[in-house]
Amino acid sequence: MHENANIVYQDQASTKIIETIVSIQPRDTGGSDGKSSDDIVIELAIGLLKEAPELLDLSTAHKDLFVIVEYDLIPSLSTVLLQEIERFNKLISVIHRTLSEI
């Protein structure tokens, strides 16, 4: 990812995290909607868990991406793709596990 694009992405991710943290803070509104901070966090966790993507399955990938070429290797771009899929799946697994434990 280009450095500037990475900065923009990190800024947007940070803003979303801060907005989420602020949205679950207790409020003194005087009204009684019956929701505690814990209830709000649980609702948010359930919503995020429903929206979280599933693990990527290599068997559904386009077969031409992993054709063995010269020296019995796959193309370098496909190697990077495999590494990124592995990282993505690890991240998604942690997200699913963490949200389920809340």
C-alpha positions in Angstrom: 0.0 0.0 0.0 1.3 3.5 -0.8 2.5 5.4 2.2 -0.1 8.2 1.8 -2.9 5.6 1.4 -1.7 3.8 4.5 -1.8 7.1 6.5 -5.4 7.8 5.3 -6.5 4.3 6.1 -4.9 4.5 9.6 -6.5 7.9 10.2 -10.0 6.5 9.2 -9.5 3.4 11.3 -8.5 5.5 14.3 -11.4 7.8 13.9 -13.9 4.8 13.8 -12.3 3.3 16.9 -12.5 6.6 18.8 -16.2 7.1 17.7 -17.0 3.6 18.9 -15.3 4.1 22.3 -17.1 7.4 22.8 -20.5 5.9 21.7 -20.3 3.3 24.5 -19.4 5.6 27.3 -22.0 6.1 30.0 -24.2 9.1 29.6 -26.0 11.1 32.2 -29.1 12.0 30.2 -31.7 11.8 33.0 -33.8 9.4 30.8 -34.0 5.7 31.4 -33.7 3.6 28.3 -32.6 0.7 30.5 -29.4 0.0 28.6 -26.2 -0.2 30.6 -22.7 0.3 29.1 -22.3 -3.5 29.1 -25.6 -3.9 27.2 -24.4 -1.4 24.6 -21.0 -3.1 24.2 -22.7 -6.5 23.8 -25.0 -5.2 21.1 -22.1 -3.6 19.3 -20.1 -6.8 19.5 -23.0 -8.8 18.1 -23.5 -6.4 15.3 -19.8 -6.4 14.4 -19.7 -10.2 14.5 -22.6 -10.4 12.1 -20.8 -8.0 9.7 -17.4 -9.6 10.0 -16.4 -11.5 6.9 -15.9 -15.2 6.8 -12.5 -16.8 6.3 -11.2 -16.8 2.7 -11.2 -20.3 1.1 -8.4 -21.0 -1.3 -10.4 -23.7 -3.0 -12.7 -21.0 -4.4 -9.9 -19.0 -5.8 -9.3 -18.8 -9.6 -7.2 -21.7 -10.5 -5.1 -19.7 -13.0 -3.6 -17.8 -10.1 -1.7 -20.8 -8.8 -0.4 -22.4 -12.0 3.1 -23.6 -11.6 5.5 -21.8 -13.8 9.2 -21.8 -14.3 11.4 -23.6 -11.7 8.3 -25.4 -10.3 7.1 -22.2 -8.6 3.9 -20.1 -8.7 4.1 -16.5 -9.8 5.5 -14.0 -7.2 2.2 -12.1 -7.1 0.4 -15.3 -6.3 2.9 -16.0 -3.5 2.1 -12.6 -2.0 -1.6 -13.3 -2.4 -1.3 -16.5 -0.5 0.6 -14.7 2.3 -2.0 -12.0 2.5 -4.9 -14.5 2.6 -3.1 -16.3 5.5 -2.7 -13.0 7.4 -6.3 -12.0 6.6 -7.6 -15.3 7.9 -5.6 -15.1 11.1 -7.0 -11.6 11.7 -10.6 -12.6 11.0 -10.1 -15.6 13.3 -9.0 -13.3 16.1 -11.8 -10.9 15.5 -14.4 -13.7 15.5 -12.9 -15.2 18.7 -12.7 -11.8 20.5 -16.2 -10.7 19.7 -17.6 -14.1 20.7 -15.9 -13.9 24.1 -17.5 -10.5 24.9 
